[in-house]
């Protein structure tokens, strides 16, 4: 409907105030008259580097593809920028230097067709066995045999030679162990080179970021709480993973390099070792933690320093290998790596911070309660600055949706951890982005309130949501849309014309002044659409006028609830997806 009379600005009347209150309070699928997610709106700023992404399913079957396309279309409509996609090593490199990219050809094309960027994850880990895994894609099976019989640091590898070995004596096949990098780093380079050769031209400008898997579940950590060890999962302390022959040999080499002589080792440790073969990881890991040796004695601090540094060295080796292989392809595209929020057992009186220690994330030789050390995370964060590349390197951190649960058995300080890592990254100039740890975390307002709080008060510059299905309808969609609008402070208004006209303009008031000329968007879904993008204002009323002076005087209200809103002629409804 349209009208030939001027719009009536009733912003101050009781009738309009009542209407506005009804609109803001409405939470209906497809409608978007929502209040801001938090009362702290004044802290939100327009960050030009802000990104809002979603994760694709671990694998999209042919039957599931139409649903996936509908989900990413919806996400695009309310402001999502990109879709992260696991590129499974074991699915692509079917045999040594033989690659099958056909699935990703299809998936990337589907994402690009919706006007979205892609964030490929070079997933050098197994899919299967971690929280939320619904697939079983091992890393390439030919790798194990290829290096059997190879020698590194005096160790001749057997069939388990590339695998982590835990304090329980179990082997993990989820990733190649960090101490094998000198042998296998060329495999990571070769895969990245093949990826560049395949997509370096066709998708040169379509990748928002290239993420690199550095451990189980794609995270920079040891598999300390994974299924190969009994009872090591959440919320336990986890299990140390430093018992393979390669790990033990590297520990001995490292300690001798630090102290120079066995006599110096004995002086430092108060020990009476007679051979370097007696330099070993803890023989009783349970006592190592329960006694406090992991943080109180020189041997324990040396061991954990080496354990943590081994993880840093691994991250540096793989990221540098990938960076070198990519060369000048995908110019300006950042690299990214993910660090998990191991938020439990943090205040457990039996072994505080032990779960983080077992995962390799923190040092115990530093003050783990100090901002100056990032509460133990300094080296993990500063890894971003050690990569030989002209590309930015971005740190991604998880568990942003979680609150502190500092009671037994969790002893979790997840919210504190989210701030510790981000604030240290900010102090060092390391760009940091966030994720939710569990898909259920974005299905409640409590989870979203935690995420908003983190972005309001810590230097996070982007969010990737696990997963797209969780934010393509209902509360997840409405909260993500309002979250994006909050930090982007930009909205594109889309209007379906009521009648053919040479031009249309948006007429705003009550928060924004000055008519805004719209551009013709196209014939979409049986309607002719016009659009205009507005930056820097959180809320305003608006209506529309054609170039011929015909007014569509229905009063609408934009409440900072999405970066894209869609309006039909004559309707006061403001939708965050195209009707």
N, C-alpha and C positions, 0 to 999 in steps of 0.2 A: 504494500500500500504506500501511497505517497500523498502529500497534501500540498496545496499551493500557498499556504499561509506560513508566516514565520514561526519558528519553534518557540514554545513558551518555556522560559527558564524558571522552573519552579524549585530550584535547589534549596531555597530557604523555607518552603512551606511544609506544614505538617504532613500533607499527603505525600510529597516527594520524599521526605525523611523516612516515612513509613515504608514506601516502596523500596528505597535504597536499602534499608535494613533487611527487608525480605530478600532482596537480590543477593546481598552480601552473605546472608546466612544460608543460601540455597546450596545444597550439595547433591547434584543430580548428574548422572553420567552424561557427558557431553556438554553440560552447562558449567560455567566457571565463575560464578559470582561468589568468590571466596575471599575471606579476609586474609591478610598476610599471615605467614606461618608463625610468626613470633612478634612479640611486642617491641623487639629491639630493632625496628626497621631503620632507625637512624644510623646504625652501624654499617648497613649494607651500602656498598659503593659500586659504581659502574667500572668493573675491571675488564680492560680490553683483552686480557689473556684468559678470561674465564671460559671454561669448556664444560659442557653437559653431555655426557655420553651414556650409552647403555651397552650391556654385554649381550651378545648373541647367545643362543643355546650352544652347548658344547658341540652339538652336531645337529644339523637340520636335514631331516630325511625329505625325500620327494613329497611324501604325503603331508608333511608339516610345513612345506614351503609357503603355501597360500596364507596360512595363519601368521607365519613369520613376516611376510610382506605386509600384511595388514597391521601388525604390531609396529613395525618400523615406520610405516606411513603415519600412524597415529602419533608416534614419538616425534617425528619430524614436524608435524603440524603444530605442536605446542612448544617447540623450541630446542629439541635435542639436536646435537651437532654431528655425532659420529657413533658408529657401532664397533665395538671391539670384538675381534674374531680370533679364536685359537686356531693356529695353523699347526696341526699335529704332525710332529716329526715322523712318527710311526705310520701315519696314513699317507704321507707325501713321498718320503724317500723309501720306496718299496724294496729296493736293494741298493747296494753301494753305488752312489752317483746315478741312480735311476729315479726320476721324479715324476709324480702324477699330480698335476695341479688342477685337474678337471673340476673337482668339487668347488674349489675356491674361485675358479673362473666364473662359475654360476653364481656363487654367493656374493662375490664382490660386485658383479653386475647388478644383482637385485638391490643391493644397498645403494649403489651409485645412482640407480634409476630413481630412487626416492629423493635424490638431492642431498644425501648424507655422505660424510667422510667415513673412511674405514680406519680402524686402529688394529693392524695385524699384530698378533702376539706370536713370536717365534717360539713355539711351545716345545721345548726340549725336555718334556716330562711326560709321564704316563697319564692318560685320562682313565680314572678308575681308582677307587679306594679312598678318595677324599670326600669331605662333606659336600653333598649335592651332585656328585658325579653320577651320571646316568649312562655312561658309555665305558667301553673297555678297549682302549687303544694303547698298547704297550709302546715303549720306544723301540726303534728298529732292532729286531732280534738278531740281525747279522752282526751287530756291534760286538756282542759278547765274544763270539768266536774270532772276530778279526784281530783282537788284541790278546788273545790267549797265547802265552809264550813270550810276549813282549816283556822287556825289562826296564824298570824305572827305579832310580834311587836304591839300587841293589836288590830290588824285589822282582822276581819273575812271576808274571800273572797267570793264574789259573782261570777256570771258567767263571769264577766269582770276582775276578780281580778288579773289575771296574765298579763294583757295587759297594755301597756303604755297609759296614758291619757294626752292629750296636753292642752296647754293654751286655745285652742278653744273648749275644752270639748269633743274631739273626741278620740276614742279608736283605737289603732293599733293592728292588729293581725299578723304582720309580724314576730315578735320574742316575746319571753317571756321577760318581763321587768326585768331590772337589779335588782330591789329591791325585786324580788321574788326568787333570787338565793338560800337563805337559805332553801327554800322549795324544789326547783326543781333541784338543782345541781346534785342530784343523777340520774336524767334522762340523763344528759350529760355523767355521768360516765357509766351508763348502756349501752348507745349506743356505747361508745368507747370500752367497754369490749366486746360487741357483734362483733364489727368490728375486734378487735384483735383475737377473737376466730375464726372468719371466714377466715381471711387473714394472721394471724401471722406466719403461717408455709409456705403456698403456695407462699406468696409474701413477705417473710421475708426480702429479699434483693432487692426488686423491687420498693420500694417507695423512691423517692428522698427526699421527705419532706412530712409531714402531717400537713395540714393547718386546722385551727379551726375557724369557723364562730363565731363572737362575737356580731353580730348585723345585721341590715337590709343590704341586698345585701352582707352579709358575712363580713361586715366591723365593726370595733370597733367604734361605734357612736350611738347616739340616732336617732330615725326616724324623725328628725327635718324638713326634706324637702321632705317628702313622701306624697303619694296621699290621705291619710286620712284627711289631713288638706288643707283647701281652700287657694290658693294663697301663700303657703309656699315654693314652689319649687324655682328652679334657676331662676333669680339671687337674690331672696329676702333674708331677714335675717333668714328665717326659723321660726319654732315655738318651744318653750320650751315644754318639754315632762315630766314634773315633777309634775303632778297634780293628779295622782292616789292616793287612800288612803294609799297604801304602801309607795309611794314616800314621801308624806306629813309627815307620821309618822316617816320615816327615817330622814327627814330633821330636825324635832323637836328633835329627839334623838341626832343627830349629834351636833346641836347647843348647846343643854344643856350639852353635854359631853365636848364641847370646853370651855364654859363659866362657867359652874358649877351652877349658880343661874340665875333666871330671872332678878334679879337686875343688875347682871353683863351684861346680854344681853342688857338691856335698856341703861346702861352706854355706851356700845360699839356702839350701833345703834342710840343712841339719841332718843329712843322710850319710850313709857309709857305702855308697855304690862302688863296686869294683870293676864294672864294665858298662859301656854305653848301652849294652843290651838290657840293662836293668832300668833304663829310662823308659817308662811305660805309662800309658793312661791309667787312671785309677783302677786298681784290681777289685775294689769293692765300691762300686758307684753309689750304692745306697748309703754307705757310711760316709763317703765323700761329701754327700749333700747333708745328711742328718747331723754330722759333726760340725758343719760349717766350714770344713776345709776348703771348699770351693771359693770362699771369699775371705778367709781369715789367715791362711798360711801361704808362704812364698811358693811352694810347689803348686798349690791349688790355683793361685793367681796366675802363675806362669802357664799352667795347662790351659786355663780358660782364655788367657790372652792369645795363646797360639791357636786355640779352637776358633775364636772370633776372627783372628787375622786370616786364618785359612779360608773362612767364608768371604772375607773382603777380597783376598787375592783371587779367589774363584770368580767373584763378580767382576772384578777388574779384567781378568783374562778373557772372559766370555764377551763382555761388552766391548772391549777393545777389538776382539776378533770380528765381531759383527760390524762394528763401526768401520773398520778397515775394509771389510768385504763390500759394504754398501758404497764406499767411495763417495763420489759426487752425485750419485743417483738420489732421487727424492730430496732435492736441495732444500735445506732449511728445516726438514722434518726432524723433530726431536726423537731421541731415544728415551725409553722409559724402563724402569724396573720396579718391582713390587716388593714391599716389606710387610709381613703379616703383623697384625696386632695380637701378639701372644699376651693376653691381658689377664690370665689366671695365675693363681699361686703367687701373686705379687706380694702379698702380705702374709702368706701362710707361715705361721710361727716355726714350723719344722724346717722350712727351707725357703725363705723369702727370695723372690725373683728367680727361682730355680727353673721354671718353665722357659723363661727367656734365655737363661744361660744354656740349657740343654739344646735349644734351637740355634745357638750360636750368635744371638743377636746383640749381646751386651758383654762388656768387660767387667770383671770384678776387682781389678787392680786400681780402679778409679773410684771416685765418690759417686755411687749410683743414685744419690739423692740430690745431686747438684745440677743446676741449669747449665753450668759451664761445661759439663760432660754430656749434655743431652740425656741425663739420667742413665748413662751407660751406652747410649746409641750414637756417640760421636762418629765412630768410624763407619758405621752403616750409612749414616747421612752423608758424610764427606766423601764416600765412594763416588757420588755424582760428579765431584770435581776432579777425579783422578783419571777420567776417561780421555783418551787421545782422540778428540773429535772437535770439529767446529760447530757441531750440532749442540743445542741445549740437551741436557740430560735431566729427566724429571723423575722424582721419587714419588711413588704411589704408596699410600698407607691405608690399611683396612681398619675395620671395626668402628667407623665413625657413628654408627647408629646406636652404640651401646653405652649404657650408663655404668657407673661404679656399682659393683655388688660385693662390697668388701666384708663378706661374712662367709663362714664355712658352708659348703666345701669349695666355693668358687675363689674366694679371696681375690676378686677381680677389681682392678682399678682402670677399667677400659677408658673411661672418659679422661682421666688424668694422663694416660698413655698417649691418647690422641693429641693432647696439647703439648706434652713433653717433646715428642718427635717433631711436630710442626713448628713449635717455637724455636727449637734448635736449628731446624732447616732454615727458617726465616732469618735467624741471626747469622747464618753462614751464606746467605744468598742462594740457597738451593731451592728451586721451584718444587712445590709439593702439591699433589692432588690426592683426593680421598676416594674411598669405596666403602660400601657396607660389607660386613663380613658374611652375613647370612641373608638369604633372600627374604626371609620373614621379617627382617629388620626394617623393610620399607612398606610393610603392610599395616603398620600402626602409626598413629600420630606421635606416640612417644618416641619411636625411632626417628621420625622426621624432625622432631623437636631437637633431638640430640645432634643431628646433622646440621641443622640451622645454627645451633649454638656454636658448633665447631667452626663454621664458616664466618660467623659474626665476630668471633674473638681470636681466631688463629689464622695464619696466612695461607690457608688452602685456596687454590686457584681453579679447581675443577673437581667434578664429581663423576664417577662412573658407577652406574647402578647395576647390581646383580639382581635379576636380569630383565631383559626388555619386557617379558610377559608380566612382570610384577608392576610395571608402570605404564601399561597400555590400556588400563581401565580402572574404574573405582578410585579408592582413596590414594593408591600409589600414583596413579596418573595425575589426579588433581593436586596432590602435594608436590610432585616433581615439577609440574607446570608452574605452580606458584613459587617454588624454590628458584627455578631458572629466572623467572621474571624479577625476583627479589635482587639477584646478584648481577643480572645483565642490565636492568633498568632500561629496557627497550621493548617496544611492542610494535608488531605489524598488525594493523587492523585490515581485515578483509571484508568487503561488502558486496553482496549480490544485488545488482542493479534491479530496480523495479520496472524500469522502462529504458529503452535505448536512448542514450544521450552522448554528446561529444565529450563530456567530462563529468567527473564527480569530485566533490571535496568533502572532507570531514570537518565539521564545525564543533570545536570543543569549548568548554567553559568549566568553571569550578575546579581549578587545578592546572588548566592549560588554556591559553588564548591564541587566537589567530587561526584562520582557516588553513587547512593543509590539503594541497592538491593531491589527488590520488592518480595512480597509473593503472592502465588496463592490464589485468592479470591473465585473462583468457576465458574461454568457455569450458567450464569444469563442472562435471556432474549435472549437466542440464541447465546451468545458470551462467550468466556473464558476471565475472567477478572483477572488482577493483581493489587496490590495496594502497596503503601508505604506512611508512615506518616512522615511529616517533621515539626519540631518545631523551632520557633524563628526567622523566616525570613519573611519579609512582601511581597517581590516581587522577582521574578526571571524568567529567560527563561529556557526552558527545551525541551528535546526530549527523545527518548527511544532507547535501544539497547538490542538485545537478547543475550543469553549466547553463541550463535554461531557467534556473531559479526555482525549480521544483524541490520542495523540502520533504524529507522523510523525518518528521518531527518527533518520532518516538524517542524519549530520553533514555540513553544507555549510561552505564557506569562501568568504567574500567578500574578494577581494584587490585592491580599488580598481581594478577592471578595466572598469567601466562605471557609468553613472548609472541604468541600468535593468537588472535581472537577472530571469530567469524560471526557475522551479523546478517540476518535476513531482513528484507525490507519490511518496515512496519512492526517488527518484533523487538521487544525489549530484552530478549534473551541474548546473552553473550556466551558463545560456545568456544571451547578450546580446541575442538576438532571441526573440520568442515562439515556442515550439515548435508 
